[in-house]
């Protein structure tokens, strides 16, 4: 099933929020805990043109 682009004013990539990680600075003891995964349900354009 091909991806169909919507031309609405909404972001075509969607949006998401995380919990507050900590004040203005923080150190993660385990980098995996701070990972943010953004699942894309389509592939990126494979044609690249250079001018």
C-alpha positions as CSV (number, residue, x, y, z in Angstrom):
1,X,0.0,0.0,0.0
2,X,1.7,3.3,-1.1
3,X,1.9,6.2,1.3
4,X,-0.5,9.1,0.4
5,X,0.6,12.5,1.4
6,X,-1.9,14.7,3.1
7,X,-1.7,18.5,2.4
8,X,-3.3,19.6,5.6
9,X,-1.6,22.1,8.0
10,X,-0.8,19.2,10.4
11,X,2.8,17.8,10.5
12,X,3.0,14.8,8.2
13,X,5.4,13.2,10.7
14,X,3.1,13.4,13.7
15,X,4.2,14.4,17.1
16,X,5.2,13.0,20.5
17,X,6.3,14.1,23.9
18,X,8.5,12.6,26.6
19,X,8.4,13.0,30.3
20,X,10.6,15.7,31.8
21,X,14.1,14.3,32.0
22,X,15.5,16.6,34.6
23,X,16.3,20.3,35.3
24,X,18.5,22.2,32.8
25,X,21.2,19.5,32.7
26,X,21.3,15.8,33.5
27,X,23.5,12.7,33.1
28,X,22.1,9.4,32.1
29,X,23.6,6.4,33.9
30,X,22.3,4.1,31.1
31,X,22.1,5.7,27.6
32,X,19.3,3.2,26.6
33,X,17.0,4.8,29.2
34,X,17.2,8.1,27.3
35,X,16.6,6.7,23.9
36,X,13.6,8.1,21.9
37,X,12.2,5.9,19.1
38,X,10.3,7.5,16.3
39,X,8.6,4.8,14.2
40,X,8.1,5.8,10.6
41,X,5.4,4.0,8.6
42,X,6.9,5.0,5.2
43,X,10.2,5.0,3.5
44,X,12.2,8.1,2.7
45,X,12.5,9.3,-0.9
46,X,15.2,7.4,-2.7
47,X,15.8,9.7,-5.6
48,X,18.3,12.4,-5.0
49,X,19.0,15.1,-7.6
50,X,22.0,17.4,-7.6
51,X,22.0,20.6,-9.6
